[in-house]
Amino acid sequence: MAEAQVRETPIVAGVETRSQWADFRKTFLSNRLALFGLVVITFFVLVAVFAPLLAPYDPVRDQSLSERFAGPSAEHLLGQDELGRDILSRMIYGARISLTAGLAAVIFATVGGTIVGLIAGYAGGWVDSVLMRLMDVLLAFPSILLAIVIVSILGQGLTNALLAVGIILLPQMARVVRSAVISVRERDYVEAAHALGASNYRIVTSAILPNSLAPLIVQATLALATAILDVAALSFVGLGARPPSPEWGAMLTDAFRSGFGVFTEGQHAIIFPGIAIALSVLSVNFIGDGLRDALDPRRRR
C-alpha cells in the first residue's frame, strides 16, 4: 500500500506591521523642514526657559546712553539699542514674552473654537447656521484690522493684544472642528453609541472629539505662527507690549521711534529682532506642514 505523500506547508514569514505612532514618527522625521522647525522652536523655548541664566545683562535696567546704537562687540554680541541696552539680553527675555503670548492666544482660540465647532457640527440645523454666520462675520474683517479695533476697545496692553489675536483666530478653529465633526458624526461607531443609549455628552467627548483632533492639531500649530506675528504687529503699532518690555515687536517700534539714526547707525537694532520673528514664524509653519503630512494617511509616503 503506497504511503500518502504529505505535502509540507511552507512557513510564511511574519508580516511587519507598524503602529500609527510609528507611521507618524517615520513620516514626520523624514520631513527635513519640519525637523529644522522643531530644532529652532526647541532652541527658542530653551532660551526662554533659561533666560535668567543666559542673558548677560539686565534687559531693562542696564543702560548706557553714551553707547547708543553701538554695534556688535565682544561685550555686546548683537550690539546695543537706542538706549544702550544689550540687544541679545532683550531678545532672550523677549522670547519668553513673544512665545508665551502667541501660545496663550492659540490656546484661547483652540478652546473657544473647539466648543463652537463641536456644538455647531453636532447639533446642526439653526444652531449651526447661527454660530457659523457669527464666525463668518469675524472672518469678513481683515485680521490685523479687527485685532486693532478690539485692542482699541479693550485698551492697550499685552493681555488685551493676545485676547484680540485669540478672537480673530477663533473662527478658523471653529470651522476646522465643525468640518471634522460633520464627517465623523455619521460613522458607524457613533450610530452604535446612539443605539446603545449613550448621552450626547458622552458621544461627543468619547467618540467624536478624539477622532477630530488631527486637523485641529495641525490648524492650532499653523495658528501659532500667525499669533506670534500678529502679537508682534500689535506691539509694533503700540497696542501690545508696553515699553520697556523686551518683546520682539516692541523692540522694533522702540528702535524706529528713536529717529532716523536707526537707519544710519542702528540697523542691527531692527535686523536681529526681525530675524527672530521670521525664524519663529517659519519654524512653526514648517512644523505644521510636517504634522499635516504625518497625521493625514493620504499624504504619508
C-alpha positions as CSV (number, residue, x, y, z in Angstrom):
1,M,0.0,0.0,0.0
2,A,1.5,3.2,-1.1
3,E,2.1,5.8,1.5
4,A,0.2,9.0,1.1
5,Q,2.5,11.9,0.3
6,V,2.5,14.5,2.9
7,R,2.8,18.0,1.5
8,E,4.7,20.3,3.7
9,T,3.1,23.7,4.3
10,P,5.6,26.5,3.7
11,I,6.3,28.8,6.6
12,V,5.0,32.2,5.8
13,A,7.3,34.9,7.1
14,G,5.7,37.3,9.5
15,V,4.3,40.5,8.1
16,E,5.9,43.5,9.6
17,T,3.4,45.9,11.0
18,R,3.8,49.3,12.4
19,S,1.6,51.2,14.8
20,Q,0.1,54.6,14.0
21,W,2.6,56.2,16.2
22,A,5.5,54.6,14.3
23,D,4.0,55.7,11.0
24,F,3.6,59.2,12.3
25,R,7.1,59.3,13.6
26,K,8.6,58.0,10.4
27,T,6.7,60.4,8.2
28,F,7.4,63.4,10.4
29,L,11.1,62.6,10.9
30,S,11.5,62.2,7.1
31,N,10.5,65.9,6.6
32,R,13.7,67.9,6.9
33,L,11.9,71.2,7.0
34,A,9.7,70.0,9.9
35,L,12.8,68.8,11.8
36,F,14.5,72.2,11.2
37,G,11.5,74.0,12.5
38,L,11.4,71.7,15.6
39,V,15.0,72.3,16.3
40,V,14.6,76.1,16.0
41,I,11.5,76.3,18.2
42,T,13.1,74.0,20.8
43,F,16.0,76.3,20.9
44,F,13.8,79.4,21.4
45,V,11.8,77.6,24.1
46,L,15.0,76.6,26.0
47,V,16.3,80.2,25.6
48,A,13.0,81.5,27.1
49,V,13.0,79.0,30.0
50,F,16.6,79.7,31.0
51,A,16.6,83.4,30.2
52,P,17.9,84.5,33.6
53,L,20.9,82.2,33.2
54,L,21.7,83.0,29.6
55,A,21.1,86.8,29.4
56,P,24.5,88.6,30.1
57,Y,22.8,91.8,31.2
58,D,19.5,93.0,32.7
59,P,17.2,93.7,29.7
60,V,15.7,96.9,31.2
61,R,18.0,98.4,33.8
62,D,21.4,98.1,32.2
63,Q,21.6,101.2,30.0
64,S,24.3,103.4,28.6
65,L,23.2,106.4,26.6
66,S,26.8,107.1,25.6
67,E,26.8,103.8,23.7
68,R,23.6,104.4,21.9
69,F,23.3,102.1,18.8
70,A,26.8,100.7,19.4
71,G,27.5,97.9,17.1
72,P,28.2,94.2,17.9
73,S,31.3,93.7,20.1
74,A,32.8,91.2,22.5
75,E,30.8,92.7,25.4
76,H,27.6,93.0,23.4
77,L,27.4,90.3,20.8
78,L,24.4,91.7,19.0
79,G,25.1,95.4,19.8
80,Q,23.1,97.9,21.8
81,D,19.8,99.6,21.1
82,E,18.6,103.3,21.2
83,L,19.1,103.4,25.0
84,G,22.3,101.5,25.1
85,R,20.7,98.3,26.3
86,D,22.1,94.9,25.3
87,I,20.1,93.6,22.4
88,L,21.0,90.0,23.0
89,S,19.6,90.1,26.5
90,R,16.4,91.8,25.4
91,M,15.9,89.2,22.7
92,I,16.5,86.3,25.1
93,Y,13.8,87.7,27.5
94,G,11.7,88.7,24.5
95,A,11.4,85.0,23.6
96,R,9.5,84.5,26.8
97,I,7.0,87.2,26.0
98,S,6.5,86.6,22.3
99,L,6.2,82.8,22.5
100,T,4.1,82.9,25.7
101,A,1.7,85.5,24.2
102,G,1.4,83.6,20.9
103,L,0.8,80.3,22.7
104,A,-1.8,81.9,25.1
105,A,-3.7,83.3,22.1
106,V,-3.8,80.0,20.4
107,I,-5.0,78.2,23.5
108,F,-7.8,80.7,23.8
109,A,-8.7,80.3,20.2
110,T,-8.4,76.5,20.3
111,V,-10.6,76.1,23.3
112,G,-13.3,78.5,22.1
113,G,-13.2,77.3,18.5
114,T,-13.5,73.6,19.7
115,I,-16.5,74.4,21.8
116,V,-18.2,76.4,19.0
117,G,-17.3,73.8,16.3
118,L,-18.5,70.9,18.4
119,I,-21.8,72.5,19.1
120,A,-22.4,73.6,15.5
121,G,-21.3,70.4,13.9
122,Y,-23.1,68.0,16.2
123,A,-26.3,70.0,16.7
124,G,-26.7,71.1,13.1
125,G,-29.9,73.0,12.0
126,W,-30.4,76.5,13.1
127,V,-27.8,76.3,15.8
128,D,-25.2,75.5,13.2
129,S,-26.4,78.3,11.0
130,V,-26.4,81.0,13.7
131,L,-22.9,80.0,15.0
132,M,-21.3,79.8,11.6
133,R,-22.8,83.1,10.5
134,L,-21.2,84.7,13.6
135,M,-17.9,83.2,12.6
136,D,-18.4,84.4,9.0
137,V,-18.9,88.0,10.4
138,L,-15.5,87.8,12.2
139,L,-13.8,86.3,9.1
140,A,-15.2,89.2,6.9
141,F,-12.8,91.7,8.5
142,P,-9.1,91.8,7.8
143,S,-7.5,90.0,10.8
144,I,-5.0,92.7,11.9
145,L,-7.6,95.4,11.4
146,L,-10.1,93.6,13.6
147,A,-7.4,93.0,16.2
148,I,-6.6,96.7,16.3
149,V,-10.3,97.5,16.7
150,I,-10.6,95.0,19.6
151,V,-7.5,96.3,21.4
152,S,-8.7,99.9,20.9
153,I,-11.9,98.9,22.7
154,L,-10.3,96.9,25.4
155,G,-7.3,99.1,26.0
156,Q,-3.6,98.9,25.2
157,G,-1.6,96.1,26.8
158,L,-0.2,92.7,26.0
159,T,-3.0,90.8,27.7
160,N,-5.6,92.6,25.6
161,A,-3.5,92.1,22.5
162,L,-3.3,88.3,22.9
163,L,-7.0,88.2,23.6
164,A,-7.7,90.1,20.4
165,V,-5.4,87.7,18.4
166,G,-7.3,84.8,20.0
167,I,-10.6,86.2,18.9
168,I,-9.5,86.6,15.3
169,L,-8.1,83.1,15.2
170,L,-11.3,81.6,16.8
171,P,-13.4,81.3,13.6
172,Q,-10.7,79.3,11.8
173,M,-10.5,76.8,14.6
174,A,-14.3,76.6,14.8
175,R,-14.7,75.9,11.1
176,V,-12.0,73.2,11.2
177,V,-13.6,71.4,14.1
178,R,-17.1,71.7,12.6
179,S,-16.0,70.1,9.4
180,A,-14.3,67.3,11.2
181,V,-17.4,66.7,13.4
182,I,-19.7,66.6,10.5
183,S,-17.6,63.9,8.8
184,V,-17.3,61.9,12.0
185,R,-20.9,62.1,13.3
186,E,-22.2,59.8,10.6
187,R,-19.7,57.0,11.3
188,D,-20.9,53.5,12.4
189,Y,-19.4,53.7,15.9
190,V,-21.3,57.0,16.5
191,E,-24.5,55.4,15.3
192,A,-23.8,52.4,17.6
193,A,-23.3,54.7,20.6
194,H,-26.7,56.3,19.8
195,A,-28.3,52.8,19.6
196,L,-26.8,51.8,23.0
197,G,-28.4,54.9,24.6
198,A,-25.2,56.9,25.2
199,S,-25.8,60.5,26.1
200,N,-24.9,63.3,23.7
201,Y,-22.1,64.5,26.0
202,R,-20.5,61.0,26.2
203,I,-20.8,60.6,22.4
204,V,-19.1,63.9,21.8
205,T,-16.3,63.5,24.3
206,S,-15.5,59.8,23.8
207,A,-16.3,59.3,20.1
208,I,-16.4,62.5,18.1
209,L,-13.8,64.8,19.7
210,P,-10.9,62.2,19.8
211,N,-11.4,61.5,16.1
212,S,-11.5,65.2,15.2
213,L,-8.2,66.1,16.9
214,A,-5.9,65.5,13.9
215,P,-7.0,68.5,11.8
216,L,-7.3,70.6,15.0
217,I,-3.7,69.9,16.0
218,V,-2.5,70.9,12.6
219,Q,-4.6,74.1,12.5
220,A,-3.5,75.1,16.0
221,T,0.2,74.7,15.1
222,L,-0.2,76.8,12.0
223,A,-2.2,79.4,14.0
224,L,0.7,79.7,16.5
225,A,2.8,81.2,13.7
226,T,0.0,83.7,12.9
227,A,-0.4,84.5,16.6
228,I,3.3,85.3,17.1
229,L,3.3,87.5,14.0
230,D,0.1,89.3,15.0
231,V,1.2,89.9,18.6
232,A,4.5,91.4,17.3
233,A,2.5,93.5,14.8
234,L,0.2,94.9,17.5
235,S,3.3,95.7,19.7
236,F,4.9,97.3,16.7
237,V,2.0,99.8,16.3
238,G,2.0,100.5,20.0
239,L,-1.1,98.4,21.0
240,G,0.7,95.4,22.5
241,A,3.5,95.2,25.0
242,R,4.4,98.5,26.6
243,P,7.9,99.9,26.9
244,P,10.3,98.9,28.3
245,S,9.0,95.4,27.9
246,P,11.6,93.4,25.8
247,E,9.0,92.0,23.3
248,W,10.3,91.4,19.8
249,G,7.7,93.6,18.1
250,A,8.1,96.3,20.7
251,M,11.9,96.3,20.2
252,L,11.3,97.1,16.6
253,T,9.0,100.0,17.3
254,D,11.3,101.4,20.0
255,A,14.1,101.4,17.5
256,F,12.0,103.2,14.8
257,R,10.8,105.8,17.3
258,S,14.3,106.8,18.1
259,G,14.5,108.7,14.8
260,F,16.5,108.5,11.5
261,G,19.6,107.2,13.3
262,V,18.3,103.7,13.3
263,F,18.8,103.6,9.5
264,T,22.3,105.1,9.6
265,E,24.0,103.5,12.7
266,G,21.5,101.2,14.4
267,Q,20.4,98.8,11.7
268,H,21.3,95.9,14.0
269,A,18.6,97.1,16.4
270,I,15.9,96.1,13.9
271,I,17.6,93.3,12.0
272,F,18.1,90.9,14.9
273,P,14.5,91.1,16.3
274,G,13.2,90.8,12.8
275,I,15.2,87.7,12.2
276,A,13.9,86.2,15.5
277,I,10.3,86.8,14.5
278,A,10.8,85.5,11.0
279,L,12.6,82.3,12.2
280,S,10.0,81.5,14.8
281,V,7.1,82.0,12.3
282,L,8.8,80.0,9.6
283,S,9.7,77.2,12.0
284,V,6.2,76.9,13.3
285,N,4.8,76.8,9.8
286,F,7.3,74.0,8.9
287,I,6.2,72.0,11.9
288,G,2.6,72.5,11.0
289,D,3.3,71.2,7.4
290,G,5.1,68.2,8.8
291,L,2.2,67.4,11.2
292,R,-0.3,67.7,8.4
293,D,1.7,65.2,6.3
294,A,2.2,62.8,9.3
295,L,-1.4,62.9,10.5
296,D,-3.0,62.5,7.1
297,P,-2.8,58.9,5.9
298,R,-3.2,60.0,2.3
299,R,-0.1,62.2,2.5
300,R,2.2,59.5,4.0
301,R,4.9,58.1,1.9
